[in-house]
Amino acid sequence: MLTIALAQELSGRVRCWAVHPGSLTTSMGTRDATTSPAEAATRLADLLDSPDPTSPRYISLDGGPDLPW
């Protein structure tokens, strides 16, 4: 709800997204994780550089369609 509230308050000035990093290969990650933190950071940077104006969004860095709220 914070993402949605911020998107409403900052409409047209800032994109507000909730971002799920996906399953990362960290000491706290699951055994079947396949994405390194460095790859997730690159994906996040690419997302931030995108011209997509959609706000609010709930996004997974693993790709695919937006996640359901």
Residue pairs with C-beta under 8 A, 6 or more apart in sequence:
3 16
3 17
3 18
3 56
3 58
4 16
4 56
4 69
6 14
6 16
6 56
7 15
7 16
7 55
7 56
10 16
11 55
14 55
15 52
15 53
15 54
15 55
15 57
16 55
16 56
16 57
17 47
17 55
17 56
17 57
17 58
17 59
18 56
18 57
18 58
18 59
19 44
19 47
19 59
19 60
19 61
20 58
20 59
20 60
20 61
20 62
20 67
21 35
21 40
21 44
21 61
22 35
22 40
22 60
22 61
22 62
23 29
23 30
23 32
23 33
23 34
23 35
23 62
24 33
24 35
24 36
24 37
24 40
25 33
25 34
25 35
25 36
25 37
26 33
26 37
35 61
35 62
40 61
43 61
44 61
47 59
47 61
57 66
58 66
58 67
58 68
58 69
59 66
59 67
60 67
